[in-house]
Amino acid sequence: MSGAFTSWLNGNSFKEGLKIGGISAGIGLASGALMGGLTEGIRAVGDGRDFWDGFDYQAALDEAISKEGVNNPNSKWLVANKKNAQLTNEKYKTNIKVSNKRIHFTEDQSSEFGMNIGAKNKGNTTLITKNAIRNRASANLTDIIRHEGTHQLQILAGKTARTFAETSILEYGAYMTNILNPLTEG
């Protein structure tokens, strides 16, 4: 509005004043929206939420875990993000990289939903991808938690894999947890 008044005070026509006022208002609106969005995005990241939409992945995961009663004091359930991947890499001397939809743990392996890392004497950490938490249609989060929870129990029981065959056996056992004791219909 001040753009219109300034234009009229400078002797421009009513129509020209409205045009300049509209442009000024549009610039003000766009810059206000940009600054507000940027401020809220930074605040969301500081609170551990998603920058773009403020979604709290860790809270959603914690809620799903507590709802299903998966409470193991020797485990740590974390959203797979760069910070948590770095913590896991430091603790377990691994080489995990995280993208929004996958966890890459070696050059030729990746997981779309989640993975468990650990050793009996160091405890264990389960990383669940943001995609798994957000998109429950393609994979039920409860089933992922139960699958990875089975791996936690395997680690605490001292069962670790050193070969592909041993890994396959542990994966089969975790897979069968959901087949034999389904919590979902998916």
Rosetta constraint file for C-alpha pairs under 8 A:
AtomPair CA 1 CA 5 HARMONIC 6.50 0.50
AtomPair CA 1 CA 21 HARMONIC 5.31 0.50
AtomPair CA 1 CA 22 HARMONIC 7.65 0.50
AtomPair CA 1 CA 24 HARMONIC 7.74 0.50
AtomPair CA 1 CA 25 HARMONIC 6.99 0.50
AtomPair CA 2 CA 6 HARMONIC 6.03 0.50
AtomPair CA 2 CA 21 HARMONIC 6.76 0.50
AtomPair CA 3 CA 7 HARMONIC 6.14 0.50
AtomPair CA 3 CA 17 HARMONIC 7.23 0.50
AtomPair CA 3 CA 20 HARMONIC 5.89 0.50
AtomPair CA 3 CA 21 HARMONIC 4.37 0.50
AtomPair CA 3 CA 22 HARMONIC 7.91 0.50
AtomPair CA 3 CA 24 HARMONIC 5.89 0.50
AtomPair CA 3 CA 25 HARMONIC 7.91 0.50
AtomPair CA 4 CA 8 HARMONIC 6.23 0.50
AtomPair CA 4 CA 16 HARMONIC 7.99 0.50
AtomPair CA 4 CA 17 HARMONIC 4.28 0.50
AtomPair CA 4 CA 18 HARMONIC 5.44 0.50
AtomPair CA 4 CA 19 HARMONIC 7.49 0.50
AtomPair CA 4 CA 20 HARMONIC 5.79 0.50
AtomPair CA 4 CA 21 HARMONIC 4.12 0.50
AtomPair CA 4 CA 22 HARMONIC 7.77 0.50
AtomPair CA 5 CA 9 HARMONIC 6.07 0.50
AtomPair CA 5 CA 17 HARMONIC 6.88 0.50
AtomPair CA 5 CA 21 HARMONIC 7.74 0.50
AtomPair CA 6 CA 10 HARMONIC 6.24 0.50
AtomPair CA 6 CA 17 HARMONIC 7.82 0.50
AtomPair CA 7 CA 11 HARMONIC 6.66 0.50
AtomPair CA 7 CA 12 HARMONIC 5.59 0.50
AtomPair CA 7 CA 16 HARMONIC 7.45 0.50
AtomPair CA 7 CA 17 HARMONIC 5.03 0.50
AtomPair CA 7 CA 20 HARMONIC 7.09 0.50
AtomPair CA 7 CA 21 HARMONIC 7.98 0.50
AtomPair CA 8 CA 12 HARMONIC 5.02 0.50
AtomPair CA 8 CA 13 HARMONIC 6.51 0.50
AtomPair CA 8 CA 14 HARMONIC 6.75 0.50
AtomPair CA 8 CA 17 HARMONIC 5.68 0.50
AtomPair CA 12 CA 16 HARMONIC 6.04 0.50
AtomPair CA 12 CA 17 HARMONIC 6.28 0.50
AtomPair CA 13 CA 17 HARMONIC 6.11 0.50
AtomPair CA 14 CA 18 HARMONIC 6.31 0.50
AtomPair CA 15 CA 19 HARMONIC 6.31 0.50
AtomPair CA 16 CA 20 HARMONIC 6.24 0.50
AtomPair CA 17 CA 21 HARMONIC 5.94 0.50
AtomPair CA 18 CA 22 HARMONIC 5.98 0.50
AtomPair CA 19 CA 23 HARMONIC 6.34 0.50
AtomPair CA 20 CA 24 HARMONIC 6.16 0.50
AtomPair CA 21 CA 25 HARMONIC 6.09 0.50
AtomPair CA 22 CA 26 HARMONIC 6.12 0.50
AtomPair CA 23 CA 27 HARMONIC 6.25 0.50
AtomPair CA 24 CA 28 HARMONIC 6.16 0.50
AtomPair CA 25 CA 29 HARMONIC 6.01 0.50
AtomPair CA 26 CA 30 HARMONIC 6.08 0.50
AtomPair CA 27 CA 31 HARMONIC 6.06 0.50
AtomPair CA 28 CA 32 HARMONIC 5.95 0.50
AtomPair CA 29 CA 33 HARMONIC 6.08 0.50
AtomPair CA 30 CA 34 HARMONIC 6.09 0.50
AtomPair CA 31 CA 35 HARMONIC 6.08 0.50
AtomPair CA 32 CA 36 HARMONIC 5.92 0.50
AtomPair CA 33 CA 37 HARMONIC 5.89 0.50
AtomPair CA 34 CA 38 HARMONIC 6.02 0.50
AtomPair CA 35 CA 39 HARMONIC 6.00 0.50
AtomPair CA 36 CA 40 HARMONIC 6.13 0.50
AtomPair CA 37 CA 41 HARMONIC 5.93 0.50
AtomPair CA 38 CA 42 HARMONIC 6.15 0.50
AtomPair CA 39 CA 43 HARMONIC 6.17 0.50
AtomPair CA 40 CA 44 HARMONIC 6.00 0.50
AtomPair CA 40 CA 51 HARMONIC 7.91 0.50
AtomPair CA 41 CA 45 HARMONIC 6.31 0.50
AtomPair CA 41 CA 50 HARMONIC 7.55 0.50
AtomPair CA 41 CA 51 HARMONIC 4.43 0.50
AtomPair CA 41 CA 52 HARMONIC 6.19 0.50
AtomPair CA 41 CA 53 HARMONIC 7.68 0.50
AtomPair CA 41 CA 54 HARMONIC 7.00 0.50
AtomPair CA 42 CA 46 HARMONIC 6.22 0.50
AtomPair CA 42 CA 51 HARMONIC 6.56 0.50
AtomPair CA 43 CA 47 HARMONIC 6.31 0.50
AtomPair CA 44 CA 48 HARMONIC 6.25 0.50
AtomPair CA 44 CA 49 HARMONIC 4.82 0.50
AtomPair CA 44 CA 50 HARMONIC 6.15 0.50
AtomPair CA 44 CA 51 HARMONIC 5.72 0.50
AtomPair CA 44 CA 54 HARMONIC 5.48 0.50
AtomPair CA 45 CA 49 HARMONIC 5.09 0.50
AtomPair CA 45 CA 50 HARMONIC 5.97 0.50
AtomPair CA 45 CA 51 HARMONIC 5.49 0.50
AtomPair CA 45 CA 54 HARMONIC 7.93 0.50
AtomPair CA 48 CA 56 HARMONIC 6.78 0.50
AtomPair CA 48 CA 58 HARMONIC 7.60 0.50
AtomPair CA 49 CA 54 HARMONIC 5.23 0.50
AtomPair CA 49 CA 55 HARMONIC 5.42 0.50
AtomPair CA 49 CA 56 HARMONIC 4.38 0.50
AtomPair CA 49 CA 57 HARMONIC 6.55 0.50
AtomPair CA 49 CA 58 HARMONIC 7.80 0.50
AtomPair CA 50 CA 54 HARMONIC 4.66 0.50
AtomPair CA 50 CA 55 HARMONIC 5.14 0.50
AtomPair CA 50 CA 56 HARMONIC 6.35 0.50
AtomPair CA 50 CA 57 HARMONIC 7.44 0.50
AtomPair CA 56 CA 60 HARMONIC 6.31 0.50
AtomPair CA 57 CA 61 HARMONIC 6.14 0.50
AtomPair CA 57 CA 79 HARMONIC 6.59 0.50
AtomPair CA 57 CA 130 HARMONIC 6.58 0.50
AtomPair CA 57 CA 133 HARMONIC 6.76 0.50
AtomPair CA 57 CA 134 HARMONIC 7.68 0.50
AtomPair CA 58 CA 62 HARMONIC 6.02 0.50
AtomPair CA 58 CA 78 HARMONIC 6.72 0.50
AtomPair CA 58 CA 79 HARMONIC 5.73 0.50
AtomPair CA 59 CA 63 HARMONIC 6.00 0.50
AtomPair CA 60 CA 64 HARMONIC 6.26 0.50
AtomPair CA 60 CA 133 HARMONIC 7.13 0.50
AtomPair CA 61 CA 65 HARMONIC 6.17 0.50
AtomPair CA 61 CA 77 HARMONIC 7.96 0.50
AtomPair CA 61 CA 78 HARMONIC 7.86 0.50
AtomPair CA 61 CA 79 HARMONIC 7.42 0.50
AtomPair CA 61 CA 133 HARMONIC 6.63 0.50
AtomPair CA 62 CA 66 HARMONIC 6.09 0.50
AtomPair CA 62 CA 77 HARMONIC 7.79 0.50
AtomPair CA 63 CA 67 HARMONIC 5.91 0.50
AtomPair CA 64 CA 68 HARMONIC 6.25 0.50
AtomPair CA 64 CA 141 HARMONIC 7.56 0.50
AtomPair CA 64 CA 142 HARMONIC 6.97 0.50
AtomPair CA 65 CA 69 HARMONIC 6.12 0.50
AtomPair CA 65 CA 70 HARMONIC 5.29 0.50
AtomPair CA 65 CA 71 HARMONIC 7.22 0.50
AtomPair CA 65 CA 142 HARMONIC 7.75 0.50
AtomPair CA 65 CA 145 HARMONIC 7.18 0.50
AtomPair CA 66 CA 70 HARMONIC 6.16 0.50
AtomPair CA 66 CA 71 HARMONIC 6.90 0.50
AtomPair CA 68 CA 142 HARMONIC 7.28 0.50
AtomPair CA 70 CA 145 HARMONIC 7.83 0.50
AtomPair CA 70 CA 146 HARMONIC 7.79 0.50
AtomPair CA 70 CA 149 HARMONIC 7.44 0.50
AtomPair CA 74 CA 123 HARMONIC 5.43 0.50
AtomPair CA 74 CA 124 HARMONIC 6.75 0.50
AtomPair CA 75 CA 123 HARMONIC 6.21 0.50
AtomPair CA 75 CA 124 HARMONIC 5.18 0.50
AtomPair CA 75 CA 125 HARMONIC 5.69 0.50
AtomPair CA 75 CA 126 HARMONIC 7.30 0.50
AtomPair CA 75 CA 152 HARMONIC 7.03 0.50
AtomPair CA 76 CA 124 HARMONIC 6.48 0.50
AtomPair CA 76 CA 125 HARMONIC 4.70 0.50
AtomPair CA 76 CA 126 HARMONIC 6.05 0.50
AtomPair CA 77 CA 125 HARMONIC 6.02 0.50
AtomPair CA 77 CA 126 HARMONIC 4.85 0.50
AtomPair CA 77 CA 127 HARMONIC 6.12 0.50
AtomPair CA 77 CA 128 HARMONIC 7.46 0.50
AtomPair CA 78 CA 84 HARMONIC 6.84 0.50
AtomPair CA 78 CA 125 HARMONIC 7.30 0.50
AtomPair CA 78 CA 126 HARMONIC 6.08 0.50
AtomPair CA 78 CA 127 HARMONIC 4.95 0.50
AtomPair CA 78 CA 128 HARMONIC 6.32 0.50
AtomPair CA 79 CA 84 HARMONIC 7.14 0.50
AtomPair CA 79 CA 127 HARMONIC 5.48 0.50
AtomPair CA 79 CA 128 HARMONIC 5.06 0.50
AtomPair CA 79 CA 129 HARMONIC 5.93 0.50
AtomPair CA 79 CA 130 HARMONIC 6.41 0.50
AtomPair CA 80 CA 84 HARMONIC 6.14 0.50
AtomPair CA 80 CA 85 HARMONIC 6.40 0.50
AtomPair CA 80 CA 98 HARMONIC 6.45 0.50
AtomPair CA 80 CA 103 HARMONIC 7.11 0.50
AtomPair CA 80 CA 114 HARMONIC 7.78 0.50
AtomPair CA 80 CA 127 HARMONIC 4.91 0.50
AtomPair CA 80 CA 128 HARMONIC 5.33 0.50
AtomPair CA 80 CA 129 HARMONIC 4.88 0.50
AtomPair CA 80 CA 130 HARMONIC 6.55 0.50
AtomPair CA 81 CA 85 HARMONIC 6.01 0.50
AtomPair CA 81 CA 98 HARMONIC 5.89 0.50
AtomPair CA 81 CA 99 HARMONIC 7.51 0.50
AtomPair CA 81 CA 100 HARMONIC 7.67 0.50
AtomPair CA 81 CA 129 HARMONIC 7.68 0.50
AtomPair CA 81 CA 130 HARMONIC 7.90 0.50
AtomPair CA 82 CA 86 HARMONIC 6.10 0.50
AtomPair CA 82 CA 97 HARMONIC 7.11 0.50
AtomPair CA 82 CA 98 HARMONIC 5.92 0.50
AtomPair CA 83 CA 87 HARMONIC 6.38 0.50
AtomPair CA 84 CA 88 HARMONIC 6.14 0.50
AtomPair CA 84 CA 127 HARMONIC 7.92 0.50
AtomPair CA 85 CA 89 HARMONIC 6.04 0.50
AtomPair CA 85 CA 96 HARMONIC 5.92 0.50
AtomPair CA 85 CA 97 HARMONIC 6.42 0.50
AtomPair CA 85 CA 98 HARMONIC 6.78 0.50
AtomPair CA 85 CA 127 HARMONIC 7.99 0.50
AtomPair CA 86 CA 90 HARMONIC 6.18 0.50
AtomPair CA 86 CA 96 HARMONIC 7.61 0.50
AtomPair CA 87 CA 91 HARMONIC 6.19 0.50
AtomPair CA 88 CA 92 HARMONIC 5.92 0.50
AtomPair CA 88 CA 93 HARMONIC 7.65 0.50
AtomPair CA 88 CA 94 HARMONIC 7.15 0.50
AtomPair CA 88 CA 96 HARMONIC 7.77 0.50
AtomPair CA 88 CA 117 HARMONIC 7.86 0.50
AtomPair CA 88 CA 125 HARMONIC 7.19 0.50
AtomPair CA 89 CA 93 HARMONIC 5.00 0.50
AtomPair CA 89 CA 94 HARMONIC 4.53 0.50
AtomPair CA 89 CA 95 HARMONIC 5.78 0.50
AtomPair CA 89 CA 96 HARMONIC 6.35 0.50
AtomPair CA 90 CA 94 HARMONIC 7.29 0.50
AtomPair CA 92 CA 117 HARMONIC 7.56 0.50
AtomPair CA 92 CA 118 HARMONIC 6.83 0.50
AtomPair CA 92 CA 122 HARMONIC 8.00 0.50
AtomPair CA 94 CA 105 HARMONIC 7.49 0.50
AtomPair CA 95 CA 105 HARMONIC 5.78 0.50
AtomPair CA 95 CA 106 HARMONIC 6.60 0.50
AtomPair CA 96 CA 103 HARMONIC 6.84 0.50
AtomPair CA 96 CA 104 HARMONIC 5.58 0.50
AtomPair CA 96 CA 105 HARMONIC 4.24 0.50
AtomPair CA 96 CA 106 HARMONIC 6.95 0.50
AtomPair CA 97 CA 103 HARMONIC 5.97 0.50
AtomPair CA 97 CA 104 HARMONIC 5.02 0.50
AtomPair CA 97 CA 105 HARMONIC 6.27 0.50
AtomPair CA 98 CA 102 HARMONIC 6.06 0.50
AtomPair CA 98 CA 103 HARMONIC 4.65 0.50
AtomPair CA 98 CA 104 HARMONIC 6.04 0.50
AtomPair CA 99 CA 103 HARMONIC 6.37 0.50
AtomPair CA 99 CA 104 HARMONIC 7.87 0.50
AtomPair CA 100 CA 129 HARMONIC 7.22 0.50
AtomPair CA 100 CA 130 HARMONIC 6.37 0.50
AtomPair CA 100 CA 131 HARMONIC 6.78 0.50
AtomPair CA 101 CA 112 HARMONIC 6.06 0.50
AtomPair CA 101 CA 113 HARMONIC 7.82 0.50
AtomPair CA 101 CA 129 HARMONIC 6.32 0.50
AtomPair CA 101 CA 130 HARMONIC 6.59 0.50
AtomPair CA 101 CA 131 HARMONIC 5.18 0.50
AtomPair CA 101 CA 132 HARMONIC 7.94 0.50
AtomPair CA 102 CA 110 HARMONIC 6.38 0.50
AtomPair CA 102 CA 111 HARMONIC 5.50 0.50
AtomPair CA 102 CA 112 HARMONIC 4.53 0.50
AtomPair CA 102 CA 113 HARMONIC 6.93 0.50
AtomPair CA 102 CA 129 HARMONIC 6.42 0.50
AtomPair CA 102 CA 131 HARMONIC 7.87 0.50
AtomPair CA 103 CA 110 HARMONIC 5.42 0.50
AtomPair CA 103 CA 111 HARMONIC 5.16 0.50
AtomPair CA 103 CA 112 HARMONIC 6.49 0.50
AtomPair CA 103 CA 113 HARMONIC 7.83 0.50
AtomPair CA 103 CA 114 HARMONIC 7.08 0.50
AtomPair CA 103 CA 115 HARMONIC 7.68 0.50
AtomPair CA 103 CA 129 HARMONIC 6.97 0.50
AtomPair CA 104 CA 109 HARMONIC 6.05 0.50
AtomPair CA 104 CA 110 HARMONIC 4.25 0.50
AtomPair CA 104 CA 111 HARMONIC 6.53 0.50
AtomPair CA 105 CA 109 HARMONIC 6.04 0.50
AtomPair CA 105 CA 110 HARMONIC 5.99 0.50
AtomPair CA 106 CA 110 HARMONIC 7.21 0.50
AtomPair CA 111 CA 115 HARMONIC 6.80 0.50
AtomPair CA 112 CA 129 HARMONIC 6.92 0.50
AtomPair CA 112 CA 131 HARMONIC 7.68 0.50
AtomPair CA 112 CA 132 HARMONIC 7.49 0.50
AtomPair CA 113 CA 128 HARMONIC 5.98 0.50
AtomPair CA 113 CA 129 HARMONIC 5.30 0.50
AtomPair CA 113 CA 131 HARMONIC 7.04 0.50
AtomPair CA 113 CA 132 HARMONIC 5.14 0.50
AtomPair CA 113 CA 139 HARMONIC 7.78 0.50
AtomPair CA 113 CA 144 HARMONIC 7.02 0.50
AtomPair CA 114 CA 126 HARMONIC 7.15 0.50
AtomPair CA 114 CA 127 HARMONIC 5.41 0.50
AtomPair CA 114 CA 128 HARMONIC 4.10 0.50
AtomPair CA 114 CA 129 HARMONIC 5.53 0.50
AtomPair CA 114 CA 132 HARMONIC 7.60 0.50
AtomPair CA 114 CA 144 HARMONIC 7.06 0.50
AtomPair CA 114 CA 148 HARMONIC 7.31 0.50
AtomPair CA 115 CA 126 HARMONIC 5.70 0.50
AtomPair CA 115 CA 127 HARMONIC 5.42 0.50
AtomPair CA 115 CA 128 HARMONIC 6.57 0.50
AtomPair CA 115 CA 148 HARMONIC 6.46 0.50
AtomPair CA 116 CA 124 HARMONIC 7.06 0.50
AtomPair CA 116 CA 125 HARMONIC 5.81 0.50
AtomPair CA 116 CA 126 HARMONIC 4.26 0.50
AtomPair CA 116 CA 127 HARMONIC 6.32 0.50
AtomPair CA 116 CA 148 HARMONIC 5.97 0.50
AtomPair CA 116 CA 151 HARMONIC 6.50 0.50
AtomPair CA 116 CA 152 HARMONIC 6.91 0.50
AtomPair CA 117 CA 124 HARMONIC 5.61 0.50
AtomPair CA 117 CA 125 HARMONIC 5.37 0.50
AtomPair CA 117 CA 126 HARMONIC 6.26 0.50
AtomPair CA 118 CA 122 HARMONIC 6.55 0.50
AtomPair CA 118 CA 123 HARMONIC 5.84 0.50
AtomPair CA 118 CA 124 HARMONIC 3.86 0.50
AtomPair CA 118 CA 125 HARMONIC 6.07 0.50
AtomPair CA 118 CA 152 HARMONIC 7.79 0.50
AtomPair CA 118 CA 155 HARMONIC 6.71 0.50
AtomPair CA 119 CA 123 HARMONIC 5.77 0.50
AtomPair CA 119 CA 124 HARMONIC 6.16 0.50
AtomPair CA 119 CA 155 HARMONIC 6.05 0.50
AtomPair CA 119 CA 156 HARMONIC 7.50 0.50
AtomPair CA 119 CA 158 HARMONIC 7.82 0.50
AtomPair CA 119 CA 160 HARMONIC 7.81 0.50
AtomPair CA 120 CA 124 HARMONIC 7.48 0.50
AtomPair CA 120 CA 155 HARMONIC 5.66 0.50
AtomPair CA 120 CA 156 HARMONIC 5.08 0.50
AtomPair CA 120 CA 157 HARMONIC 7.44 0.50
AtomPair CA 120 CA 158 HARMONIC 5.96 0.50
AtomPair CA 123 CA 156 HARMONIC 7.51 0.50
AtomPair CA 124 CA 152 HARMONIC 6.68 0.50
AtomPair CA 124 CA 155 HARMONIC 7.64 0.50
AtomPair CA 126 CA 148 HARMONIC 6.84 0.50
AtomPair CA 126 CA 152 HARMONIC 8.00 0.50
AtomPair CA 128 CA 132 HARMONIC 6.74 0.50
AtomPair CA 128 CA 133 HARMONIC 7.34 0.50
AtomPair CA 129 CA 133 HARMONIC 6.61 0.50
AtomPair CA 130 CA 134 HARMONIC 6.02 0.50
AtomPair CA 131 CA 135 HARMONIC 5.65 0.50
AtomPair CA 132 CA 136 HARMONIC 6.26 0.50
AtomPair CA 132 CA 138 HARMONIC 7.96 0.50
AtomPair CA 132 CA 139 HARMONIC 6.59 0.50
AtomPair CA 132 CA 140 HARMONIC 7.68 0.50
AtomPair CA 132 CA 141 HARMONIC 6.31 0.50
AtomPair CA 133 CA 141 HARMONIC 6.23 0.50
AtomPair CA 135 CA 139 HARMONIC 7.25 0.50
AtomPair CA 136 CA 140 HARMONIC 4.97 0.50
AtomPair CA 136 CA 141 HARMONIC 6.00 0.50
AtomPair CA 139 CA 143 HARMONIC 7.59 0.50
AtomPair CA 139 CA 144 HARMONIC 7.43 0.50
AtomPair CA 139 CA 186 HARMONIC 7.98 0.50
AtomPair CA 140 CA 144 HARMONIC 6.51 0.50
AtomPair CA 140 CA 184 HARMONIC 7.64 0.50
AtomPair CA 140 CA 186 HARMONIC 7.07 0.50
AtomPair CA 141 CA 145 HARMONIC 6.16 0.50
AtomPair CA 142 CA 146 HARMONIC 6.20 0.50
AtomPair CA 142 CA 183 HARMONIC 7.33 0.50
AtomPair CA 142 CA 184 HARMONIC 7.62 0.50
AtomPair CA 143 CA 147 HARMONIC 6.03 0.50
AtomPair CA 143 CA 178 HARMONIC 6.35 0.50
AtomPair CA 143 CA 182 HARMONIC 7.95 0.50
AtomPair CA 143 CA 183 HARMONIC 7.13 0.50
AtomPair CA 143 CA 184 HARMONIC 7.28 0.50
AtomPair CA 144 CA 148 HARMONIC 6.11 0.50
AtomPair CA 145 CA 149 HARMONIC 5.75 0.50
AtomPair CA 146 CA 150 HARMONIC 6.15 0.50
AtomPair CA 146 CA 174 HARMONIC 7.90 0.50
AtomPair CA 146 CA 177 HARMONIC 7.24 0.50
AtomPair CA 146 CA 178 HARMONIC 7.01 0.50
AtomPair CA 147 CA 151 HARMONIC 6.75 0.50
AtomPair CA 147 CA 174 HARMONIC 4.97 0.50
AtomPair CA 147 CA 175 HARMONIC 6.15 0.50
AtomPair CA 147 CA 177 HARMONIC 6.66 0.50
AtomPair CA 147 CA 178 HARMONIC 6.91 0.50
AtomPair CA 148 CA 152 HARMONIC 6.42 0.50
AtomPair CA 148 CA 174 HARMONIC 7.14 0.50
AtomPair CA 149 CA 153 HARMONIC 6.41 0.50
AtomPair CA 150 CA 154 HARMONIC 6.22 0.50
AtomPair CA 150 CA 173 HARMONIC 7.76 0.50
AtomPair CA 150 CA 174 HARMONIC 5.29 0.50
AtomPair CA 150 CA 177 HARMONIC 7.21 0.50
AtomPair CA 151 CA 155 HARMONIC 6.21 0.50
AtomPair CA 151 CA 170 HARMONIC 7.34 0.50
AtomPair CA 151 CA 171 HARMONIC 7.96 0.50
AtomPair CA 151 CA 174 HARMONIC 6.34 0.50
AtomPair CA 152 CA 156 HARMONIC 6.21 0.50
AtomPair CA 153 CA 157 HARMONIC 6.04 0.50
AtomPair CA 154 CA 158 HARMONIC 6.42 0.50
AtomPair CA 154 CA 159 HARMONIC 5.16 0.50
AtomPair CA 154 CA 160 HARMONIC 7.22 0.50
AtomPair CA 154 CA 170 HARMONIC 7.66 0.50
AtomPair CA 155 CA 159 HARMONIC 5.24 0.50
AtomPair CA 155 CA 160 HARMONIC 6.06 0.50
AtomPair CA 160 CA 166 HARMONIC 7.75 0.50
AtomPair CA 160 CA 167 HARMONIC 7.85 0.50
AtomPair CA 161 CA 166 HARMONIC 4.94 0.50
AtomPair CA 161 CA 167 HARMONIC 5.04 0.50
AtomPair CA 161 CA 170 HARMONIC 7.54 0.50
AtomPair CA 162 CA 166 HARMONIC 6.47 0.50
AtomPair CA 162 CA 167 HARMONIC 7.22 0.50
AtomPair CA 163 CA 167 HARMONIC 6.23 0.50
AtomPair CA 164 CA 168 HARMONIC 6.12 0.50
AtomPair CA 165 CA 169 HARMONIC 6.36 0.50
AtomPair CA 166 CA 170 HARMONIC 6.37 0.50
AtomPair CA 167 CA 171 HARMONIC 6.09 0.50
AtomPair CA 168 CA 172 HARMONIC 6.01 0.50
AtomPair CA 169 CA 173 HARMONIC 6.24 0.50
AtomPair CA 170 CA 174 HARMONIC 6.31 0.50
AtomPair CA 171 CA 175 HARMONIC 6.03 0.50
AtomPair CA 172 CA 176 HARMONIC 6.06 0.50
AtomPair CA 173 CA 177 HARMONIC 6.47 0.50
AtomPair CA 174 CA 178 HARMONIC 7.46 0.50
AtomPair CA 175 CA 179 HARMONIC 6.79 0.50
AtomPair CA 176 CA 180 HARMONIC 5.75 0.50
AtomPair CA 177 CA 181 HARMONIC 5.80 0.50
AtomPair CA 177 CA 182 HARMONIC 7.52 0.50
AtomPair CA 178 CA 182 HARMONIC 4.74 0.50
AtomPair CA 178 CA 183 HARMONIC 7.10 0.50
